[in-house]
Amino acid sequence: MTKLRLAIVGAGPAGIYAADILLKAERKFDVSIDLFEQLPAPYGLVRYGVAPDHPRIKGIVNALRDVLDRGDIRLFGNVRFGEDITLDDLKNHYNAVIFATGAIRDTTLDIPGIDAVGAYGAADYVSWFDGHPDVPREWPLDAASVGVLGNGNVALDVARMLAKHAEDLLVTEVPENVYEGLKASAVTDVHVFGRRGPAQVKFTPLELRELGELRDVDMVVYDEDFDYDEASKDAVASNKQVMVIDRILQSWRKRPSVNDARGDANNAGGTASRRLHLHFWARPVEVRKDEAGRVAALVYERTKPDGQGGAVGTGEMREVPLQALYRAIGYFGSPLPGVPFDKKHGVIPNREGQVLAKDSNQQMTGIYATGWIKRGPVGLIGHTKSDAMETVRHIINDQGSWWHPEDPSEEAIPALLQERGVKWTDLEGWHRLDEHEVALGAPQERARVKVVPRDEMVRVSRGE
């Protein structure tokens, strides 16, 4: 019987689901799958892209763990594609490869002053508070007033992790250095800015509701933002998710309030030591800097509904004093050595997961993509599964054009990595690290405490 030796680069949900779907698919050949991951631990953005106070993510981790723990997929962690193993290596040892490397950089925002000291991409802050091994251990939290650009779940995660009191994270897996950093934070006010109105936000009701449940944090909304046009009213009436979001925001308007200078802020003078302000109809125009080149203020244009669920400028400019600013306006993919890349969209060019040559638009045999590096950073876990199904279907149907590897033996890859001095981690090693982190959390009755340094992760994983 023919055998498919498949490499998958990226051990986050996209890569693991693709492996699982292929193994369960109806096919006329055997399958052997090796997962390559540049980090010593699997799960990708589920481990390193979601705030530690989101317990529901554990359900996703459990599903991914169940797939890996079946024992029919090999894991090679701490292996960097393009350095430790190349596309030519994969062609020598496999019939095909799926790239499932996700999107971990921030989308750029082209406005004056965005290069100011204290202006950050949200992805870097998320990587820090999630204990990513490849980012600095310290994060500057010396600003009292902070802005967050964006109206998606990442923006709310960032805002929540700026406004939340550090001790309230002690029940989570927050790393020790992150807890100490957040404990010393100077923040008093977090301002979230969105270009459109409350009925057009991209976050989910659960994320929004969590904001209002933060201890010792007042929610501040502005009456002028709730003068709904017909399109907004229709959205609230016809879409259950929008209706729930509207209900949450309206409940915050009813909380005890003290007016600000414009006379339209609710709860601006509450009793909490921190405040989280939601500004809608606000298009960022410029980041003002002080003499030292630091963030001093955000200038935004007040927008209004365009009648179709979008926004148009009014020409009215406003300014909010800030000392730091985070842009959470989307993620962007990174190029991979030897693999075509679409610089404009941050994806590998493909047709339903079949990778296309950049110049000719012809299919490149043996090379596939799935997840965010395939379609861009949109959609939730459910989209990742249907995405993987589409890619896997093509791999099965493309059997006639698979690569013909020189050495498809299972022993070839461990031998190659050993010869190159790569300290890779495997599934057994992940179990060691997992148990070690859980044990670190046990004395404080915490779920786990993440190990942050890469060399320590590797040492624990390899039992050294």
Secondary structure, DSSP 8 states (H G I E B T S, - for coil): --EEEEEEE--SHHHHHHHHHHHHS--SSEEEEEEE-SSSSS-THHHHSS-TT-TTHHHHHHHHHHHHHTSSEEEEBS--BTTTB-HHHHHHH-SEEEE-----EE-----TTTTSBTEEEHHHHHHHHTT-TTS-S------SEEEEE-SSHHHHHHHHHHHS-GGGGTTTT--HHHHHHHHT----EEEEE-SS-GGG--S-HHHHHHHHT-TTEEEEEEGGGG---HHHHHHHHH-HHHHHHHHHHHHHHTS-----TTS-EESTT-SSSEEEEEE-SEEEEEEEE-TTSBEEEEEEEEEEE-SSS-EEEEEEEEEEE-SEEEE-S-EE----TTS--BTTTTB--EETTEEE-TTT--EEEEEEE-THHHH-S-S-HHHHHHHHHHHHHHHHHTGGG----S---TTHHHHHHHHTT---B-HHHHHHHHHHHHHHHGGGT-S------HHHHHHHHTT-
